[in-house]
Amino acid sequence: MADKKSKYFSEAVTVFQEKRLPEAAVPVGYAALIQGHRLSVPLPRILSAIGTRHSIFEKDGWRIFTPRHMPDATLEGNLVFALKYEGVDLAVLKRLFEATNPQQIVAMIADKPTSAYMRRIWFLYEWLLDRLLDLPDAKTGSYAEVLDTKLQYAGEGKNSTRHRVKNNLPGTRDFCPLVFRTLELEAYIEKNLAGRAQKAVGNISADILARTAAFLLLKDSKSSYAIEGESPPQDRIQRWSRAIGEAGKQPLDLQELLRLQKIVIGNDDRFIKMGLRTEGGFVGEHEQGSRLPLPEHISARHEDLSSLVQGMIDFDNQNAAKLDPVMAASILAFGFVYIHPFEDGNGRIHRYLIHHVLSERGFNPPGVVFPVSAAILERIDEYRTVLETYSRRLLPLIEWEPTDKM
């Protein structure tokens, strides 16, 4: 099937989906694909367009490229541009592939079977949709990495002989958050915070270190409940403190998550359904009078929880080791809280998972647990902003209706 040109790929505009461009420019890459195929997806944080200047600049969430970067106004042209300059956006790609006749993808790949970009597109199509295209296995071409590691942080990688690519996606279909390289992240990684902590602890006597560690552990446990607006009995705080102190010693699996929920909830399990949710869920308030929910975040569908949680567990057990420990901890912990698999206890387990990864990776000095929740409590507004920034992009795209429990 011919790759037809589309007006959505070639018009200069000043507004794109209610988002102002810094100047009149032609949306390209993911922006063009989203517009051209009417995709209902969260917009990438940085969109691309072709302007008239002769140097690339960024402003207001746009990266404006020069005229020489203009791709062909086709599906292939914009896909290649996206992979080359914008990295992999799994949400956009999945919706795009679902909306595209597979024969169009087949024809595009068959026309350039040795192209690294075509083989990456081919792999991503079959990986995302779990569906084979009518194409024979690739016979030639050097193995190309699915993720461009100059743009995004990648996993260890495993060769896919069918496509002759190296699958370095840091996750599975069920759970694969991607992190873009930025100067800020690179600077944090280069600080070697783990090494600096080890050095600092080495100058402290064992007796003082033990007392300090016990104090920090208890403070962190109290802070984690305080973030949720709770003041539980002292025995429950102590139990949660012990759990945090043992973080990272057990491999993560569903039974471990259920054990943690039991510790968090304590005797209140008489009023809460334990385990994975069997209904929808949301975070937010209720409208006065009507009591209709005013969601700030909609939890994952309960029908998807088993696969999502397993994907998260697989990430921790298989893919996290290649990533920086703090980055891996953030991916796991924030992934968990956005999935929101339990009726209650999600926030505290979310913060526990930060401890789990840092301890598992040896980021903490021996015997020391960093006061993660205490630090969050001191900067609670920034923490909530981080949570809401992600949810705000998704909420307009979620179809939901109130249930008895909402």
C-alpha positions as CSV (number, residue, x, y, z in Angstrom):
1,M,0.0,0.0,0.0
2,A,1.4,3.4,-0.9
3,D,2.4,5.8,1.8
4,K,0.1,8.7,1.0
5,K,1.0,12.2,1.9
6,S,-1.3,14.0,4.4
7,K,-2.1,17.6,4.9
8,Y,-1.6,17.0,8.7
9,F,2.1,16.5,8.1
10,S,2.9,19.6,6.1
11,E,1.0,22.7,7.3
12,A,2.8,25.4,9.2
13,V,0.8,26.3,12.3
14,T,1.1,28.5,15.4
15,V,-1.2,26.3,17.6
16,F,-1.1,22.5,18.0
17,Q,-3.8,20.9,20.1
18,E,-4.2,24.0,22.2
19,K,-0.4,24.3,22.6
20,R,1.2,27.5,21.2
21,L,4.3,27.1,19.1
22,P,7.1,29.7,19.6
23,E,6.8,30.6,15.9
24,A,4.9,29.4,12.9
25,A,6.4,26.0,12.1
26,V,5.5,22.6,10.6
27,P,4.9,19.9,13.2
28,V,7.0,16.8,12.4
29,G,7.8,13.5,14.0
30,Y,5.4,12.5,16.8
31,A,3.4,15.7,16.6
32,A,2.7,15.1,12.9
33,L,1.8,11.4,13.5
34,I,-0.5,12.3,16.4
35,Q,-2.3,15.0,14.3
36,G,-2.3,13.0,11.0
37,H,-3.7,9.8,12.6
38,R,-6.0,11.5,15.2
39,L,-4.2,9.6,18.0
40,S,-5.6,10.0,21.5
41,V,-2.4,9.9,23.5
42,P,-0.5,12.0,26.0
43,L,1.6,14.5,24.1
44,P,5.3,14.0,24.4
45,R,6.8,16.6,26.8
46,I,8.9,18.0,24.0
47,L,7.4,18.3,20.5
48,S,9.2,18.9,17.2
49,A,8.6,21.3,14.4
50,I,10.5,22.7,11.4
51,G,11.0,26.5,11.5
52,T,12.7,29.0,9.3
53,R,15.9,29.6,11.3
54,H,19.2,28.0,10.7
55,S,19.9,26.8,14.2
56,I,17.9,24.5,16.5
57,F,16.3,26.0,19.6
58,E,13.9,25.0,22.3
59,K,11.1,27.0,23.9
60,D,7.8,26.3,25.7
61,G,7.9,22.5,25.2
62,W,8.9,22.7,21.5
63,R,12.2,21.9,19.8
64,I,12.3,23.9,16.5
65,F,14.5,22.4,13.9
66,T,16.0,24.0,10.8
67,P,14.6,23.6,7.3
68,R,17.3,21.0,6.4
69,H,15.8,18.7,9.0
70,M,12.4,18.5,7.2
71,P,11.4,14.9,6.7
72,D,9.3,13.6,3.9
73,A,5.6,14.3,4.6
74,T,4.8,10.6,5.0
75,L,4.3,8.0,7.6
76,E,7.8,6.7,7.0
77,G,9.4,10.1,7.0
78,N,7.9,11.2,10.3
79,L,8.5,7.8,12.0
80,V,12.2,7.9,11.0
81,F,12.4,11.5,12.2
82,A,10.8,10.6,15.5
83,L,13.2,7.7,16.2
84,K,16.2,9.7,15.1
85,Y,15.6,12.9,17.0
86,E,12.8,12.2,19.6
87,G,13.5,8.7,20.8
88,V,11.0,6.0,21.4
89,D,7.5,6.9,22.7
90,L,5.8,3.6,23.3
91,A,2.3,5.1,23.9
92,V,2.3,7.0,20.6
93,L,3.8,4.1,18.7
94,K,1.3,1.6,20.0
95,R,-1.7,3.8,19.1
96,L,-0.2,4.6,15.7
97,F,0.4,0.9,14.8
98,E,-3.1,0.1,16.0
99,A,-4.5,2.8,13.7
100,T,-2.4,1.9,10.6
101,N,-3.1,-0.8,8.1
102,P,-0.4,-3.5,8.7
103,Q,0.2,-3.8,5.0
104,Q,1.4,-0.2,4.9
105,I,4.0,-1.1,7.6
106,V,4.9,-4.3,5.7
107,A,5.4,-2.4,2.4
108,M,7.5,0.3,4.1
109,I,9.8,-2.3,5.7
110,A,10.0,-4.5,2.6
111,D,11.1,-1.5,0.5
112,K,14.2,-0.9,2.8
113,P,14.8,-4.3,4.5
114,T,18.4,-3.4,5.6
115,S,17.6,0.0,7.0
116,A,18.2,0.1,10.8
117,Y,15.3,2.4,11.3
118,M,12.9,0.1,9.4
119,R,14.1,-2.9,11.4
120,R,13.6,-1.0,14.6
121,I,10.1,0.0,13.5
122,W,9.4,-3.6,12.6
123,F,10.5,-4.9,16.0
124,L,8.5,-2.2,17.9
125,Y,5.4,-3.0,15.9
126,E,5.6,-6.8,16.7
127,W,6.7,-6.2,20.3
128,L,4.0,-3.6,21.2
129,L,1.1,-5.4,19.4
130,D,2.3,-9.0,20.1
131,R,1.5,-9.6,16.5
132,L,3.7,-10.8,13.6
133,L,3.8,-9.0,10.3
134,D,3.9,-10.9,7.1
135,L,7.6,-10.6,6.6
136,P,10.4,-13.2,6.5
137,D,13.2,-13.0,9.1
138,A,15.9,-10.4,8.3
139,K,19.0,-12.0,6.8
140,T,21.4,-9.0,6.5
141,G,22.2,-5.8,8.3
142,S,24.2,-5.0,11.4
143,Y,22.4,-5.4,14.7
144,A,20.8,-2.0,15.7
145,E,19.8,-1.0,19.2
146,V,16.1,-0.4,19.6
147,L,16.7,2.5,22.0
148,D,19.2,5.2,21.0
149,T,21.3,5.3,24.1
150,K,22.3,8.9,23.3
151,L,18.7,9.9,23.8
152,Q,17.3,7.4,26.4
153,Y,18.6,5.2,29.2
154,A,18.5,1.5,28.1
155,G,18.4,-2.0,29.6
156,E,21.1,-4.7,29.1
157,G,19.7,-5.8,25.7
158,K,19.1,-9.1,24.0
159,N,19.4,-9.8,20.3
160,S,16.2,-10.4,18.2
161,T,17.5,-12.5,15.3
162,R,14.2,-12.0,13.4
163,H,14.7,-8.3,13.1
164,R,18.5,-8.1,13.6
165,V,18.1,-5.6,16.4
166,K,19.2,-5.5,20.0
167,N,16.2,-5.2,22.3
168,N,17.6,-2.9,25.0
169,L,14.2,-1.7,26.2
170,P,14.4,-1.7,30.0
171,G,11.2,-3.6,30.6
172,T,8.4,-5.8,29.1
173,R,5.2,-5.0,27.3
174,D,3.5,-4.9,30.7
175,F,5.8,-2.3,32.3
176,C,8.5,-0.4,30.4
177,P,8.8,3.3,31.5
178,L,11.5,5.1,29.5
179,V,13.7,7.9,30.8
180,F,15.3,10.5,28.5
181,R,18.9,11.6,29.1
182,T,19.1,15.2,30.3
183,L,22.1,17.3,31.5
184,E,20.5,17.4,34.9
185,L,20.3,13.6,35.2
186,E,23.8,13.1,33.9
187,A,25.1,15.7,36.5
188,Y,23.4,13.8,39.3
189,I,24.8,10.5,38.2
190,E,28.3,11.9,38.0
191,K,28.1,13.1,41.6
192,N,28.5,9.5,42.7
193,L,26.3,10.1,45.7
194,A,26.6,6.4,46.8
195,G,30.4,6.7,47.0
196,R,30.2,10.0,48.9
197,A,27.8,8.5,51.4
198,Q,30.1,5.5,51.9
199,K,33.0,7.9,52.5
200,A,31.1,10.0,55.0
201,V,29.9,7.0,57.0
202,G,33.5,5.6,57.2
203,N,34.4,8.6,59.4
204,I,31.7,7.9,62.0
205,S,32.2,5.5,64.9
206,A,30.1,2.3,64.8
207,D,28.2,3.2,68.0
208,I,27.2,6.7,66.8
209,L,26.3,5.3,63.4
210,A,24.0,2.6,64.9
211,R,22.1,5.1,67.1
212,T,21.8,7.5,64.2
213,A,20.6,4.8,61.8
214,A,17.9,3.7,64.3
215,F,16.7,7.3,64.7
216,L,16.6,7.9,60.9
217,L,14.7,4.6,60.4
218,L,12.0,5.5,63.0
219,K,11.7,9.0,61.6
220,D,11.2,7.7,58.1
221,S,8.5,5.3,59.2
222,K,6.6,8.1,61.0
223,S,7.1,10.4,58.1
224,S,5.6,7.9,55.6
225,Y,2.4,7.8,57.6
226,A,2.4,11.6,58.1
227,I,2.5,12.0,54.3
228,E,-0.8,10.1,54.2
229,G,-2.2,12.2,57.0
230,E,-2.2,9.3,59.5
231,S,-1.1,8.9,63.1
232,P,-1.1,5.2,63.7
233,P,-0.3,3.4,67.0
234,Q,3.4,3.2,68.0
235,D,3.5,-0.5,67.5
236,R,2.5,-0.2,63.8
237,I,5.1,2.5,63.3
238,Q,7.7,0.2,64.8
239,R,6.6,-2.7,62.5
240,W,6.8,-0.6,59.4
241,S,10.2,0.7,60.6
242,R,11.5,-2.8,60.9
243,A,10.1,-3.6,57.4
244,I,12.0,-0.6,55.9
245,G,15.2,-1.7,57.7
246,E,14.9,-5.1,55.9
247,A,14.2,-3.6,52.5
248,G,16.0,-5.2,49.6
249,K,16.7,-8.4,51.4
250,Q,13.8,-10.3,49.8
251,P,13.2,-10.6,46.0
252,L,10.2,-8.6,44.9
253,D,7.1,-10.6,44.1
254,L,3.4,-10.4,44.6
255,Q,3.5,-12.2,47.9
256,E,6.1,-9.7,49.2
257,L,3.9,-6.8,48.2
258,L,0.9,-8.4,50.0
259,R,3.0,-8.9,53.1
260,L,4.0,-5.3,53.1
261,Q,0.4,-4.2,52.7
262,K,-0.5,-6.3,55.7
263,I,2.2,-4.5,57.8
264,V,1.0,-1.1,56.6
265,I,-2.7,-1.7,57.3
266,G,-2.4,-3.6,60.5
267,N,-5.7,-4.5,62.2
268,D,-7.5,-2.0,60.0
269,D,-7.9,-4.9,57.4
270,R,-11.3,-5.5,58.9
271,F,-12.5,-2.5,57.0
272,I,-10.4,-2.8,53.8
273,K,-10.3,-5.4,51.1
274,M,-6.7,-6.6,51.1
275,G,-4.8,-7.7,48.0
276,L,-5.2,-6.4,44.4
277,R,-8.2,-4.2,43.8
278,T,-11.3,-5.8,42.2
279,E,-12.8,-2.4,41.4
280,G,-11.7,0.9,40.0
281,G,-10.0,3.5,42.1
282,F,-9.0,7.2,42.1
283,V,-7.1,9.7,44.1
284,G,-8.9,13.0,44.7
285,E,-11.9,14.5,46.5
286,H,-15.6,14.5,46.2
287,E,-17.8,17.4,45.0
288,Q,-19.9,18.9,47.8
289,G,-23.5,18.1,47.5
290,S,-23.5,15.6,44.6
291,R,-20.5,13.6,46.1
292,L,-19.3,13.0,42.6
293,P,-15.6,12.2,42.5
294,L,-13.1,14.9,41.5
295,P,-10.2,12.8,40.5
296,E,-6.6,14.0,40.5
297,H,-5.5,10.5,39.4
298,I,-7.3,7.5,38.0
299,S,-5.9,4.2,39.0
300,A,-5.1,1.4,36.5
301,R,-8.1,-0.8,35.5
302,H,-8.5,-3.6,38.0
303,E,-8.6,-6.1,35.1
304,D,-5.0,-5.1,34.2
305,L,-3.5,-5.2,37.6
306,S,-2.1,-8.8,37.5
307,S,-0.1,-8.2,34.3
308,L,1.0,-4.6,35.4
309,V,2.2,-5.7,38.8
310,Q,4.0,-8.7,37.2
311,G,5.6,-6.4,34.7
312,M,6.8,-4.2,37.5
313,I,8.2,-7.2,39.3
314,D,10.0,-8.4,36.2
315,F,11.5,-4.9,35.8
316,D,13.0,-5.1,39.3
317,N,14.3,-8.6,38.9
318,Q,15.6,-8.4,35.3
319,N,16.0,-4.9,34.0
320,A,16.7,-2.5,36.8
321,A,20.3,-3.5,37.4
322,K,21.6,-1.8,34.2
323,L,20.1,1.6,35.3
324,D,21.4,4.0,37.9
325,P,20.1,2.9,41.3
326,V,18.2,6.1,42.0
327,M,16.7,6.1,38.5
328,A,15.7,2.4,38.9
329,A,14.2,3.2,42.3
330,S,12.2,6.1,40.9
331,I,10.9,4.0,37.9
332,L,9.7,1.2,40.2
333,A,8.3,3.3,43.0
334,F,6.4,5.8,40.8
335,G,5.3,3.1,38.5
336,F,3.7,1.3,41.5
337,V,1.9,4.4,42.9
338,Y,0.5,5.3,39.4
339,I,-0.8,1.7,39.0
340,H,-2.2,2.0,42.5
341,P,-2.9,-1.8,42.8
342,F,-4.3,-1.8,46.3
343,E,-7.3,-0.3,48.0
344,D,-5.1,1.2,50.6
345,G,-1.4,1.3,51.5
346,N,-0.1,2.3,48.0
347,G,1.7,5.4,49.1
348,R,3.7,3.9,51.9
349,I,4.7,0.8,49.8
350,H,5.6,3.2,46.9
351,R,8.1,4.9,49.2
352,Y,9.3,1.5,50.6
353,L,10.1,0.5,47.0
354,I,12.7,3.3,46.9
355,H,14.4,1.8,49.9
356,H,14.1,-1.7,48.4
357,V,16.0,-0.8,45.2
358,L,18.6,1.4,46.9
359,S,19.4,-1.3,49.4
360,E,19.2,-4.1,46.8
361,R,21.8,-2.2,44.6
362,G,24.1,-1.5,47.6
363,F,23.5,2.3,47.2
364,N,23.1,2.6,51.0
365,P,26.1,2.3,53.3
366,P,25.8,-0.9,55.3
367,G,23.4,-0.5,58.2
368,V,22.1,2.9,57.0
369,V,18.7,3.6,55.5
370,F,18.3,7.0,53.9
371,P,15.3,8.9,55.4
372,V,13.4,9.0,52.1
373,S,9.9,9.8,53.5
374,A,11.3,12.4,55.9
375,A,12.9,14.2,53.0
376,I,9.7,14.0,51.0
377,L,7.6,15.3,53.9
378,E,9.9,18.3,54.1
379,R,9.3,19.0,50.4
380,I,5.8,17.7,50.2
381,D,4.5,20.4,47.8
382,E,7.2,19.5,45.3
383,Y,6.5,15.8,45.8
384,R,2.8,16.3,45.0
385,T,3.7,18.4,42.0
386,V,5.7,15.5,40.6
387,L,2.8,13.2,41.1
388,E,0.2,15.5,39.6
389,T,2.4,16.5,36.6
390,Y,2.2,12.9,35.3
391,S,-1.4,12.3,36.1
392,R,-2.5,15.7,34.6
393,R,-1.3,14.5,31.1
394,L,-3.4,11.3,31.4
395,L,-6.6,12.4,32.9
396,P,-8.2,14.0,29.8
397,L,-7.7,10.8,27.9
398,I,-9.3,8.4,30.5
399,E,-12.9,7.4,30.1
400,W,-14.3,6.7,33.6
401,E,-17.5,6.6,35.5
402,P,-18.2,6.6,39.3
403,T,-18.7,3.4,41.1
404,D,-20.3,2.7,44.4
405,K,-16.9,3.0,46.2
406,M,-15.9,6.2,44.3
